Amino acid sequence: MTKYGSFPGARPRRLRTTPAMRRMVAEHRLHPADLILPAFVREGVSEPVPISAMPGVVQHTRDTLRKAAAEAAGAGVAGIMLFGVPEDAKKDALGTAGTDPDGILQVAIRDVRAEVGDDLVIMSDLCLDEYTDHGHCGVLDAAGRVDNDATLERYAEMAQVQADAGVHVVGPSGMMDGQVGVIRDALDQTGHEDISVLAYTAKYSSAFYGPFREAVGSSLQGDRKTYQQDPANLRESLRELALDLEEGADMVMVKPALPYLDVLAKVAESVDVPVAAYQISGEYAMIEAAAEKGWIDRDKAILETLTGIKRAGANMILTYWATEVARGL
């Protein structure tokens, strides 16, 4: 063998030689239309309220929410997921502020729709936890347990008032059995056949939700392990997936994102509907905190995590960096 035939002949590094080369052969690319901005709007405040565990994220006033929505649309972000934060005095055992046509979330939906029209896909969190004085995602029975079927009745009401307010997509996040089917029926029976359902199909009981509890002013005591999924389980997600699709889900979600990329990949390869992943508050907080310490490069870490989520199979990514990243792209 001559020296010209020596190993190696195949050199993958040839395709990594320059930024232009790497860009040309990249298998996955982020696009602003991949991104959805979660946003919180708080009732009764005149200035945005910073969220201490999520630097750069705030509880919006109605006016600053409209501005944030317009900025997201201008950056090319695909959608905005709205979470309402009512005044504490309006919380009760049934979460009635969540079904009040003049409740903060419904008002915010109308505000954002008036501001951006159809230029941004307006999504709404369909869950009771922000509105209940006990902080759970549903109605409690006499023993203090979440009553699945009684909660479904409340979700049906929530779907109708959110649709009436002008939302494009409802996102039932409570992990109640049968929630997608009940919500789909409620929408169809009230003339809202065009409203899409983004099912929180695999929502795990995660330690990474911590900062979110501050963001929505949660009153939760205890945990949600009896209805959110066990982090140890993958097959259970596929069972949830089959049920959500059978009940009429238009899109499905895995939440959180980074600790569950294997679940995301399995879901993505199993369906022919769009798949979303939610890069949640704890994921955001970790990167911001490490960057503040100077331990990681913030901007590179953000893009790397989002690219990893897309590579795992997400068509859409909910991330608090949506507008910032979209501008950079």
Buried (B, 14 or more C-beta within 10 A) or exposed (E): EEEEEEEEEEEEEEEEEEEEEEEEEEEEEBEBBBBBBBBBBBBEBEEBBEBEBBBEBBBBBBEBBBEBBBBBBBBBBBBBBBBBBBEEEBBEEBBBBBBBEEBBBBBBBBBBBEBBEEBBBBBBBBBBBBBBBBBBBBBBEEEEEBBBEBBBEBBBBBBBBBBBBBBBBBBBBBBBBBBBBBBBBBBEEBEBEEBBBBBBBBBBBBEBBBBBBBBBBBBBEEEBEEBBBEBEBBEBBBEBBEBBBEBBBBBBBBBBBBBBBEBBBBBBEBBEBBBBBBBBBBBBBBBBEBBEEEEBEBBEBBBEBBBBBBEBBBBBBBBBBBBBBBBEB
